[in-house]
């Protein structure tokens, strides 16, 4: 199993989401922003490998206005060498990477303009994975979209648009069950229509389900992934923030809850993305828990030293804790 976190490393002093206002667009600003974003992305991946974190969700804004009509700069060729070098690093270290396009990507929208722009965004983000030389196991994670008052029509409209996607994009798209509109059962129906794999979200399933036990839900979702074309199934993991509205993610990994969740896997292999506010700090603790149980993927080409873990808020007050080490 591989553990990951999304987009931002809070232990580092750089961002892979440098951007600027649309009104101030210029090729020079674009080149500066993309150069900085790719350099930071490489640093984050190197940090992750050094810490045994082998799953990472890349930020969608690596190329500002990457799918917008204003961006006519040939960034694909200008930055081809940089993208290829990052892809070579990903493959050499057996990293798993993904994108999660923003909520404005809605394939089942009744608006043709929204659908058009959604497809453009998927093509843009998939093209970055193509430039990295990554195969179809690098995924584009989206939701089913809006309900628009008619569930079956909303699902069938997604299926119709999905069929029109470029094959290279279609091979990367996975759909996530959500916490309010489209449950695992809905996503399974969509899979029957399209073959799209289901990226399972345990917390969303806890919020919206049809009585499927967690172990059964995991098995059903995993069964939608083709082992060769799609790779190990991906999933999102979080838990309920205490005292907050239903559906609000916790700010920190609850170690006991994570250990309890692992008991539902029954031998299934998942790469797990932690959707938890403190990101790499929780991811490091999750890797330690997996190692306790012999479930984690070892960092390739590196010995497995003890992790430099952040303080565990649940540990006894007198326990000795290793200081957090930032590798840059």
C-alpha positions as semicolon CSV with decimal commas, in nm:
position;residue;x (nm);y (nm);z (nm)
1;X;0,000;0,000;0,000
2;X;0,105;0,355;-0,069
3;X;0,004;0,657;0,138
4;X;-0,036;1,006;-0,002
5;X;-0,158;1,357;0,063
6;X;-0,289;1,625;-0,174
7;X;-0,110;1,909;-0,350
8;X;0,065;2,105;-0,073
9;X;0,353;2,010;0,155
10;X;0,327;2,230;0,464
11;X;0,682;2,141;0,571
12;X;0,831;2,305;0,263
13;X;0,893;2,665;0,161
14;X;0,762;2,647;-0,196
15;X;0,433;2,616;-0,382
16;X;0,348;2,433;-0,703
17;X;0,044;2,657;-0,754
18;X;0,201;2,993;-0,841
19;X;-0,037;3,191;-1,058
20;X;-0,149;3,543;-1,150
21;X;-0,466;3,726;-1,250
22;X;-0,623;3,651;-1,584
23;X;-0,624;4,024;-1,658
24;X;-0,244;4,034;-1,624
25;X;-0,178;3,729;-1,843
26;X;0,143;3,727;-2,045
27;X;0,372;3,459;-2,181
28;X;0,649;3,587;-1,954
29;X;0,435;3,552;-1,641
30;X;0,328;3,206;-1,754
31;X;0,687;3,089;-1,806
32;X;0,792;3,222;-1,466
33;X;0,500;3,057;-1,286
34;X;0,529;2,719;-1,458
35;X;0,906;2,710;-1,402
36;X;0,857;2,770;-1,029
37;X;0,569;2,522;-1,006
38;X;0,758;2,240;-1,175
39;X;1,067;2,302;-0,961
40;X;0,858;2,288;-0,643
41;X;0,673;1,977;-0,761
42;X;1,006;1,801;-0,810
43;X;1,120;1,904;-0,462
44;X;0,797;1,777;-0,306
45;X;0,826;1,443;-0,482
46;X;1,186;1,406;-0,363
47;X;1,082;1,490;-0,006
48;X;0,800;1,237;-0,026
49;X;1,030;0,960;-0,150
50;X;1,277;1,033;0,130
51;X;0,995;0,986;0,382
52;X;0,832;0,681;0,225
53;X;0,526;0,869;0,099
54;X;0,476;0,716;-0,244
55;X;0,136;0,853;-0,349
56;X;0,081;1,220;-0,435
57;X;-0,206;1,423;-0,577
58;X;-0,058;1,693;-0,795
59;X;-0,220;2,035;-0,798
60;X;-0,430;2,128;-1,099
61;X;-0,273;2,472;-1,133
62;X;0,077;2,374;-1,243
63;X;0,013;2,560;-1,569
64;X;-0,195;2,871;-1,492
65;X;-0,498;2,891;-1,722
66;X;-0,387;2,563;-1,873
67;X;-0,726;2,497;-2,033
68;X;-0,827;2,858;-2,094
69;X;-0,851;3,007;-2,443
70;X;-0,620;3,292;-2,340
71;X;-0,331;3,052;-2,299
72;X;-0,194;3,003;-2,649
73;X;0,167;2,967;-2,539
74;X;0,317;2,629;-2,647
75;X;0,396;2,527;-2,290
76;X;0,382;2,158;-2,381
77;X;0,691;2,189;-2,600
78;X;0,861;2,466;-2,399
79;X;0,854;2,257;-2,081
80;X;0,873;1,912;-2,240
81;X;1,211;1,832;-2,087
82;X;1,102;1,936;-1,737
83;X;0,783;1,731;-1,751
84;X;0,972;1,430;-1,885
85;X;1,234;1,456;-1,608
86;X;0,962;1,462;-1,342
87;X;0,794;1,163;-1,506
88;X;1,124;0,975;-1,514
89;X;1,169;1,045;-1,143
90;X;0,814;0,925;-1,068
91;X;0,871;0,599;-1,257
92;X;1,220;0,540;-1,118
93;X;1,089;0,566;-0,761
94;X;0,761;0,376;-0,820
95;X;0,551;0,676;-0,717
96;X;0,177;0,693;-0,781
97;X;0,038;1,031;-0,884
98;X;-0,302;1,169;-0,972
99;X;-0,498;1,487;-1,037
100;X;-0,836;1,585;-0,890
101;X;-0,984;1,854;-1,119
102;X;-1,183;2,123;-0,943
103;X;-1,557;2,115;-0,880
104;X;-1,631;2,311;-1,197
105;X;-1,553;1,996;-1,400
106;X;-1,908;1,860;-1,442
107;X;-1,947;1,616;-1,728
108;X;-2,318;1,565;-1,669
109;X;-2,412;1,932;-1,674
110;X;-2,713;2,024;-1,894
111;X;-2,505;2,320;-2,013
112;X;-2,306;2,240;-2,330
113;X;-2,062;2,519;-2,243
114;X;-1,986;2,373;-1,900
115;X;-1,940;2,028;-2,055
116;X;-1,707;2,172;-2,320
117;X;-1,493;2,350;-2,062
118;X;-1,493;2,042;-1,838
119;X;-1,357;1,829;-2,121
120;X;-1,093;2,093;-2,198
121;X;-0,980;2,082;-1,835
122;X;-0,953;1,702;-1,838
123;X;-0,756;1,716;-2,162
124;X;-0,520;1,976;-2,010
125;X;-0,455;1,781;-1,692
126;X;-0,424;1,450;-1,875
127;X;-0,177;1,608;-2,114
128;X;0,056;1,684;-1,823
129;X;0,053;1,315;-1,731
130;X;0,117;1,231;-2,096
131;X;0,413;1,472;-2,105
132;X;0,551;1,294;-1,799
133;X;0,531;0,966;-1,989
134;X;0,298;0,812;-1,732
135;X;0,068;0,524;-1,815
136;X;-0,304;0,488;-1,741
137;X;-0,246;0,412;-1,372
138;X;-0,202;0,790;-1,321
139;X;-0,562;0,899;-1,281
140;X;-0,795;1,198;-1,317
141;X;-1,040;1,187;-1,026
142;X;-1,382;1,349;-1,070
143;X;-1,733;1,333;-0,926
144;X;-2,047;1,226;-1,110
145;X;-2,165;1,587;-1,097
146;X;-2,505;1,742;-1,035
147;X;-2,835;1,567;-0,972
148;X;-3,053;1,821;-1,156
149;X;-3,366;1,659;-1,016
150;X;-3,339;1,337;-1,218
151;X;-3,088;1,081;-1,094
152;X;-3,110;0,836;-1,383
153;X;-3,091;1,113;-1,641
154;X;-2,792;1,267;-1,462
155;X;-2,609;0,933;-1,466
156;X;-2,694;0,859;-1,827
157;X;-2,584;1,209;-1,933
158;X;-2,244;1,145;-1,768
159;X;-2,219;0,817;-1,960
160;X;-2,299;0,987;-2,288
161;X;-2,034;1,256;-2,240
162;X;-1,781;1,004;-2,109
163;X;-1,815;0,812;-2,436
164;X;-1,703;1,124;-2,628
165;X;-1,380;1,179;-2,431
166;X;-1,049;1,128;-2,609
167;X;-0,931;0,773;-2,544
168;X;-0,616;0,891;-2,365
169;X;-0,833;1,090;-2,124
170;X;-1,098;0,821;-2,085
171;X;-0,825;0,578;-1,979
172;X;-0,738;0,805;-1,685
173;X;-1,081;0,913;-1,556
174;X;-1,208;0,761;-1,232
175;X;-1,524;0,861;-1,048
176;X;-1,558;0,915;-0,674
177;X;-1,864;0,846;-0,461
178;X;-1,970;1,164;-0,281
179;X;-2,131;1,245;0,051
180;X;-2,458;1,406;-0,064
181;X;-2,575;1,306;-0,413
182;X;-2,415;1,000;-0,573
183;X;-2,348;0,699;-0,355
184;X;-2,137;0,393;-0,419
185;X;-2,448;0,223;-0,563
186;X;-2,487;0,508;-0,815
187;X;-2,121;0,485;-0,909
188;X;-2,153;0,109;-0,959
189;X;-2,442;0,174;-1,196
190;X;-2,226;0,425;-1,381
191;X;-1,947;0,167;-1,399
192;X;-2,187;-0,079;-1,562
193;X;-2,265;0,182;-1,829
194;X;-1,912;0,309;-1,892
195;X;-1,652;0,083;-1,734
196;X;-1,516;0,381;-1,536
197;X;-1,336;0,268;-1,218
198;X;-1,466;0,385;-0,880
199;X;-1,228;0,572;-0,654
200;X;-1,379;0,485;-0,318
201;X;-1,409;0,747;-0,044
202;X;-1,462;0,582;0,294
203;X;-1,585;0,898;0,465
204;X;-1,831;0,982;0,191
205;X;-1,960;0,625;0,214
206;X;-2,016;0,670;0,586
207;X;-2,220;0,983;0,508
208;X;-2,419;0,838;0,214
209;X;-2,476;0,468;0,161
210;X;-2,739;0,199;0,115
211;X;-2,638;-0,016;0,406
212;X;-2,328;-0,171;0,251
213;X;-2,078;-0,264;0,526
214;X;-1,738;-0,101;0,481
215;X;-1,566;-0,428;0,390
216;X;-1,826;-0,502;0,122
217;X;-1,808;-0,147;-0,014
218;X;-1,431;-0,171;-0,045
219;X;-1,459;-0,504;-0,227
220;X;-1,719;-0,369;-0,470
221;X;-1,516;-0,059;-0,551
222;X;-1,192;-0,254;-0,593
223;X;-1,366;-0,486;-0,839
224;X;-1,414;-0,199;-1,085
225;X;-1,038;-0,154;-1,140
226;X;-0,852;-0,347;-1,409
227;X;-0,524;-0,465;-1,251
228;X;-0,313;-0,396;-1,560
229;X;-0,473;-0,092;-1,720
230;X;-0,574;0,088;-1,397
231;X;-0,326;-0,041;-1,142
232;X;-0,389;-0,081;-0,772
233;X;-0,724;0,076;-0,674
234;X;-0,701;0,426;-0,532
235;X;-0,915;0,556;-0,247
236;X;-0,959;0,866;-0,034
237;X;-0,950;0,835;0,343
238;X;-1,072;1,069;0,615
239;X;-1,300;1,073;0,916
240;X;-1,556;1,299;1,079
241;X;-1,430;1,609;1,261
242;X;-1,571;1,594;1,613
243;X;-1,823;1,864;1,695
244;X;-1,846;1,984;1,333
245;X;-2,118;1,954;1,071
246;X;-2,170;1,611;0,921
247;X;-1,925;1,556;0,638
248;X;-1,647;1,788;0,762
249;X;-1,309;1,619;0,740
250;X;-1,090;1,591;1,046
251;X;-0,785;1,817;1,073
252;X;-0,559;1,538;1,195
253;X;-0,537;1,163;1,150
254;X;-0,721;0,977;1,424
255;X;-0,481;0,687;1,464
256;X;-0,725;0,444;1,624
257;X;-0,988;0,513;1,358
258;X;-0,734;0,450;1,084
259;X;-0,626;0,123;1,246
260;X;-0,991;0,018;1,272
261;X;-1,048;0,104;0,905
262;X;-0,760;-0,121;0,801
263;X;-0,938;-0,420;0,955
264;X;-1,203;-0,394;0,679
265;X;-0,957;-0,448;0,394
266;X;-0,932;-0,826;0,433
267;X;-0,629;-0,850;0,206
268;X;-0,737;-0,588;-0,050
269;X;-0,461;-0,359;-0,173
270;X;-0,537;0,014;-0,203
271;X;-0,326;0,323;-0,252
272;X;-0,468;0,562;0,006
273;X;-0,494;0,939;-0,030
274;X;-0,543;1,112;0,304
275;X;-0,784;1,406;0,275
276;X;-0,677;1,550;0,608
277;X;-0,588;1,911;0,676
278;X;-0,237;1,865;0,814
279;X;-0,140;1,663;0,506
280;X;0,213;1,522;0,526
281;X;0,214;1,514;0,907
282;X;-0,080;1,272;0,912
283;X;0,058;1,084;0,611
284;X;0,380;1,010;0,799
285;X;0,183;0,865;1,090
286;X;-0,031;0,658;0,853
287;X;0,282;0,511;0,693
288;X;0,411;0,421;1,039
289;X;0,084;0,242;1,117
290;X;0,100;0,050;0,789
291;X;0,458;-0,051;0,865
292;X;0,348;-0,178;1,206
293;X;0,119;-0,415;1,019
294;X;0,351;-0,497;0,729
295;X;0,120;-0,329;0,478
296;X;0,324;-0,039;0,340
297;X;0,520;-0,027;0,017
298;X;0,890;0,033;0,099
299;X;1,057;0,335;-0,053
300;X;1,239;0,206;-0,364
301;X;1,618;0,227;-0,386
302;X;1,635;0,348;-0,026
303;X;1,682;0,177;0,311
304;X;1,383;0,200;0,541
305;X;1,504;0,418;0,829
306;X;1,279;0,506;1,119
307;X;1,037;0,778;1,013
308;X;1,090;1,131;1,143
309;X;0,739;1,162;1,278
310;X;0,567;1,477;1,398
311;X;0,439;1,472;1,755
312;X;0,146;1,238;1,811
313;X;-0,125;1,435;1,992
314;X;-0,261;1,107;2,133
315;X;0,071;0,994;2,281
316;X;0,132;0,999;2,660
317;X;0,283;1,323;2,781
318;X;0,613;1,161;2,888
319;X;0,669;0,962;2,572
320;X;0,983;1,045;2,374
321;X;0,916;1,171;2,028
322;X;1,158;1,205;1,741
323;X;1,182;1,561;1,609
324;X;1,032;1,629;1,272
325;X;1,300;1,656;1,008
326;X;1,237;1,855;0,695
327;X;1,422;1,717;0,393
328;X;1,449;1,963;0,110
